[in-house]
Amino acid sequence: MGARTRQWLSRAAASDGHERHTVALIAKCALAATISWVIAHDHIGARSPAFAPFSAVVIMQVTVYQSVVQALRYVGAVSTGVALQGALGFLAGPELLTFVLVSLVALAIGRWRHLGSQGSQVTTAAFFAFSTYVSASGNTERVSQLGQIVLLVLIGCAVGVLVNVTVLPPMRYRSAEHGIHTLAHSLCNLVGDIYPALRERKMDGERTRHWRRRAEDLPGLVRQAQSSVQEAQESAHYNPRRLLRRHGSHTSFSGYKEVVDALGRVTHQVGSLVRSLDQWHDGRADGETYDDFLQHYGDFLSSLAHITDLFSRIDEDHLLEQARELCSAAAESQEQRSRLVDEAEACELPVSDLTQPYGILLVEATRVMDEFQYTCDVLQQSVDAGKTSGCP
């Protein structure tokens, strides 16, 4: 066994992370497949018992909700394909023309958007049904074999859903937090690299271009965080573990979703701010005045870095204290922004001159501060709503 494999297994044993979830999913797939095979082969004596375990594995998803949804789509797709073959087969017989017609119609139906990723199963089922149809000796046997395909699929899907519901049903209540942590940590690192450079007056073209490239990577992290929250929301549907008190506080995850959406807007404003810095990094027409302004701007960004650091450590068990701390940090950042504006006015900086960076950077500071303030308020409102509804 290689070192990487041992490390992977160690992580699976040590923490409730991706590795352990993978092991659990593999084990549940094997269990569902085995039960389905025993039912189809030993108890029913099906001619093609593999349909049942195959169906059980196909619909075994990360969340119980997705298992149910995919099971319904899969059964619908297979039933459609078998029914299509049955109808055309009995009308036109086991001829090559029948296969062509079945292929064309099945491929067209498989593109129906409501079938989602299971659309291709319409064609697959139709092909298998055609193979069964032409090998059967009579119409009675043909009807029996086609009906058995649907029965085996129903058995496999039922077993798959049942196993997913009863055996360690996946509850991704932490994945939403992980998505926020990753996004906020990246924001914190970026802003945390910017403000010392502004304070120390070490802003050059190479550095600002690097900031800009990093800012362009943030939208991808926003999409990942949104996907994590969606997965966490889905994991609560039809999941018996949601009844446990430990998981009760974030059954809806609505607060986390709004936080991620708000942080997404923050990344947009930070990206715009970085582009402004990259554009004006060498515009030093006013000498020390420009440097002093950037130093004060660095103080403001330092307060924003503190907010992103707090978001990168969000924990559902400490949301009440963290929400208060975030609101306090947001108030401090608002003071820093107001101080920045006051100093710009006191120094009579040409904020209305678009050929100078002052006005643009002040506007960006206001916009990014508004988004941070809204993000903090959203989390506080979510916590307050949880308290009102009796959540811990």
N, C-alpha and C positions, 0 to 999 in steps of 0.2 A: 504494500500500500504506500503510495507516494506521500510526500510531506504535505502537498496541497489538499489531498483527500483527507488526511488526518486532521488538518486544520479546519476543513469544512465540517467534518463530523464533530469536532470539538465545539465549534460555534453552534451547531445544531443542538448539542447536548447542554450547552451552557446558557443559552438565551432564547427567548421567544421571538426569534427573528425570521428572516427569509428562509434560512436553511432548515429550521425546524418546521416551518410551514410547508416546505417542499417535501420533507420526509413524511409528514402527516398526509399530504395529498396523495403521494405515491402509495402509501399504505392503504388509504381508503379506496383508491382506485383498484388495487389488487383485491381487497376484500369484496368490493361490489362486483367485480368481474367474476370472482370465484363463486359467490352466491348465485349470480345469474347463470353461470355455466351449470351448476348443480341442478338448478330448477329446470333449465332448458334441456339438458342432456339426460339427467338421471330420472327426473320426475315426469317430464313431458315426452321425452324420447324424440325430440325434434330432429328433422333431417339436416337442418343447418343451425345447430345450437349456438354457433359463434355470434349470431346476430345479437343475442341477449347480452353477453359480456362486452361486446363492442359498443353497444348502445349505452351501457352503464358507464363506461370510461369516457365516451364522447361528451356526456352531459355533466360529468363531474367537474364543477367549476370552483373558482376560488371562494365564491360566496354561495350561500344557500339560495338567495334570490336568483342569482344567475343560473344556478342548477335548475330551478323550477322553470325559468323563462326558456332556457335552452332545451329543456326536456319537452316543453309544449311545442316549440318550433320544430324540434327534431321529429317528434311523433307526427306532427302535421305534414312535414316534408316527406317522410317515408310513406305515410298513408296516401298522400297525393300521388307519389310515384307509383306505388303498387296499384292504386285504383286506376290510374291512367293506363298502365299496362294491361290491367284486367279488362277495361272497357274496350281499348283498341284491339287487344288480342282476340277477344271473343267476336268482335265485329269483322276483323280482317284476317284472323288466323295467324299462325306462327310463320309469317313470311318476312322476307328481307324488307319489303315495303313497310310492314308494321313496325319493324325496328327503327327505320328512318323516321316515321311519323312520331313514334314514342320519343325518340331523341330530340327532335325539333320542339315538340310541345313541352317536354320535361325541362329542356334548357331554357325555354322562354319563361315557364312558371318559376324556375329556380332563381330568376332575377328579381322576383317580387321582393321589395325591400322589407316587408314585414317578417320574412323568413330569416333575414339577417345572414349570419355566417352559416346557417344550416340550409341555405338555398341549394347548395350543390348536392345535398342529400336527396333531393327530388330525382335528379338524374341517376345518382348511384343506386337508389332503390328501384327505379324503373329498369335499369340494366339487370340487376340481380333478379328482379321479378320476371323479366323476359327470359333469362336463362332458366329459371325454375319452370316457367310456362312451357317452353319448348321441350323440356326434358320429361314433363309429366305425360302419362299415357292416356289420360282422358280428362274431360271437362270437370268431373267431380274431383279428381285428384288435383287438378289445376286450381280450383277454387280453394281447396283445403290447404294447399301449399302457400298460396298467396296470402290467405288469411293467417297462416301460421307465422309468416314473416312479420306481419303487423303485431301479432300477439307477442312474439319474442322481443320486438322493439319496446312494446309497452312494459314487459317484465323488466327488461334491462333499465329502462328509464325510471321505473318505480323503485327498483332496488338502489339505483344510483342516488336518487333524491333521498330515500330513506336513510341510507348510510351517511350521506352528507349532513343530514339533519340530526341524527342520533349519535354519531361518532365524532367527537371533537368538532362541532359545527364552527366554521371559521368566523371569528369576530375581529374585524380589523379596526377596532376602535383606536389603536395607536398609530395606524398608518396616516390618519389625518394630521396628527401631531408631527409625525416624521416628515411629511411633506412641507409643513410650515417651518420646521426646524431647518431643513435643507435650504429652502428659499431664503429665509431670514438670515441664515448663517452666511450665505453667499453675498447678500446685500451688506451685511455687517463687515465682511472682509473687504468688499470694494470701497465702501465709505470709510472704513478704517484705514485704508491705504491712502485715501485722498486727503483727509483733513491734516495729517502730519506734514504732508508735502506743502500744503497751502500755508500752514503755520510757519514752517521753516523756509518758505520762499524758494522751494526747490521744484518748481513746476516747469518741465521742459516738454518738447514735442514728443519725444519717445515715450515718456511716462504717460502723457495724456492719451496717446494713441493706444497704449496698453489698457488704460482704464476703459476706453471706448470699446475695445474688443471684448473685454469682460462684461461690460454692460449689455452688449448685443447677445450674450449667452443667457441672460436672465429670463427672457420670455420662455425659453425651453423649460426652465425650472418651474416657472409659473404653471405651465401645462401639466407637468408632472405632479405638482402639488394639488392642482384641481382634480386630476385623476385619482390621487390618493384619497381625497375627501369623498369623491363619488364612490370609490370602493368601500370606504368606511360606512357611508350611508347605506349602501346596498347590503353590507354584511349584517345589518340589524334586521332586515326584512325576513320574516318567517323564521327567525333564529331564536330558539328557546333560551339561549344564553343572555338575550337582551333583558330577560326578566330578573336576572341577578342584579342585586343592588350595585355591585361594583361597576356595571356597565350602564346603569340607568341614566346617568347625568348627560350622556352624549348620544342618546338614541337617535336624535334628529340631525346632529352635527351642523345645524343651520348656522350657528355662530362661527364655526370653523370655516364653513364655505364662504361666508361674507368676509372673514379675515383674509382668506387666500385671495379672493377677488380684489379686495382693497390693496393687499400687498402687490398684486399684479399691476394695479394702477401706480403704486409707488415705484415699481421698477421702471415703468414708462417715464415717470417724471425724473427719476435718477438718471436714466439714459439720456434724457434731454439735457439735464444739468451737465453731464459729462461731455456731451457734444459741445455745449457752450464753452466749457473749460478748454476743450481741445482746440476750439476755434480761436480762443483769445489768449492762449498760453504765452504767445510772444508779443502781445499787444501792449507794450509797456510805455506808451506815450507819456503817461503822467508820472513815471518813475516811482518814487516812494509811496505816492498816494495809492497807486495800483497795488503795490505790495502790502500796504497796511490794510486795504480793503480785503484782500485775499486772506490775510492772517485772521481777521475777524470772521470771515466766511468759514475758515477752518474751524473756529470755535463753535459755530453753528452746526457744522457737519459732525463735529464730535458728539454733540448732544443727540443727533439722529443715529449715530453709530450705537449709542447706548440703548436706544429704543429697539433697534434691530437685534442687538445682543439679547435683550429681554425676550423678544419674540422667538429667538432661536432656542430658548430654554423653556418654552411653554409646556406645562404638565397639567393634565386634568385634575390631579390630586391637589394642586396648589393654585388653581385658577383665581380664586378669590383674592389672595395676596398679590399674585402677579398682575391681575387687572388693575388693582390700586396702584401698584408700582409703575405700570405702564402709563396710567393717567397722570401720575406725578411727573414722570419723565417727559411726557408730551407737554405738560405745562411749562417745564423748564426749557424745552426747545422753543416753545412759543415766545418765551422771554428773550431767548437768544436771538430769535428772528426779529423781534421788535427792536432789540438793541442794535442789531445790524442795520435796520432801516433808519433808526434815529441817528446813528453815526454817519450813514451815507448822506442824510440831510444836513447834519451839522457841518460836514466837510464840503457841502455844496457840490457833491459829485454830479457830473452830467448824466443823470439817470435816463433822461429823455433822448440822449444822443445814441442812436443805434449803431454808430461807429465805435462806441465804447462798450465795454463788457458790463458795466455796473447795473444798468437797468435790466438787462436780460437776466443776469444772475440773481437779482433781487426777485424778479418775477418767478424764476424757477424755484427759489427758496420758499416763496409763498405757496406755490402749487404743491411742492413735495411735502411741506409742513401740513397743509390742509389734508392731504391723503394720509399722512401718518396719524394726524389727530383723529380722522374718521376711523382708521383702523383700530386705534386704541378704544375709541368710544364704542365700536361694534362689539369688541370683546367684553367690555364692561356691561353693555346691555344684555349680552348673552348670559353672563354670570348672574346678573340681577333677575333675568327671566327664570333661570334655573332655580334660584332661591325662592322666587314667588311660587313656582310650581311644586316646591317641596323637595327638589333634588338636592343631594348632599353637596 
